[in-house]
Amino acid sequence: MPLAPQTPHDKTAAAAKLIIETEATKRADRTAALKAARLARDAAALPDAPPAR
């Protein structure tokens, strides 16, 4: 486990890093959910294609 931040700058940098990582994770999750929903919507909207020759 890393040492606790010592200086005010270290504390601020650690807090900022945590916020950025949390937001990036939320954004990735939201992007994946939207992509899945879009693919499901598009698959439902397409008529059944005839088999390829």
matplotlib code that plots the C-alpha trace (Angstrom):
import matplotlib.pyplot as plt

x = [0.0, 1.5, 2.4, -0.1, 0.5, 2.7, 2.6, -0.4, 0.6, 0.7, -2.7, -4.2, -2.5, -3.8, -7.3, -7.2, -5.9, -8.7, -11.4, -10.0, -9.8, -13.3, -14.7, -12.9, -14.4, -17.9, -17.4, -16.2, -19.1, -21.6, -20.0, -20.2, -23.9, -24.8, -22.9, -24.8, -28.1, -27.3, -26.3, -29.5, -31.6, -29.9, -30.2, -33.9, -34.5, -32.9, -35.1, -33.9, -31.3, -31.4, -28.6, -25.4, -24.6]
y = [0.0, 3.4, 5.8, 8.5, 11.8, 14.2, 17.6, 19.6, 19.2, 15.4, 15.4, 17.4, 15.3, 12.1, 13.5, 14.6, 11.2, 9.4, 11.7, 11.3, 7.5, 7.3, 9.5, 7.5, 4.3, 5.8, 7.0, 3.6, 1.9, 4.4, 4.0, 0.2, 0.4, 2.9, 0.8, -2.4, -0.5, 0.9, -2.5, -4.1, -1.3, -1.6, -5.4, -5.1, -2.5, -4.5, -7.0, -10.6, -10.7, -13.5, -16.0, -15.2, -17.3]
z = [0.0, -0.9, 1.8, 2.8, 1.1, 3.1, 1.5, 0.5, -3.1, -2.6, -1.0, -3.8, -6.5, -4.8, -4.6, -8.2, -9.4, -7.5, -9.0, -12.6, -12.2, -10.9, -13.7, -16.3, -14.9, -14.9, -18.4, -19.7, -18.0, -19.5, -22.9, -22.8, -21.7, -24.5, -27.1, -26.0, -26.2, -29.6, -31.0, -29.6, -31.1, -34.5, -34.5, -33.7, -36.4, -39.2, -41.1, -41.3, -44.0, -46.6, -46.2, -48.0, -51.1]

ax = plt.figure().add_subplot(projection="3d")
ax.plot(x, y, z, "-o")
ax.set_aspect("equal")
plt.show()
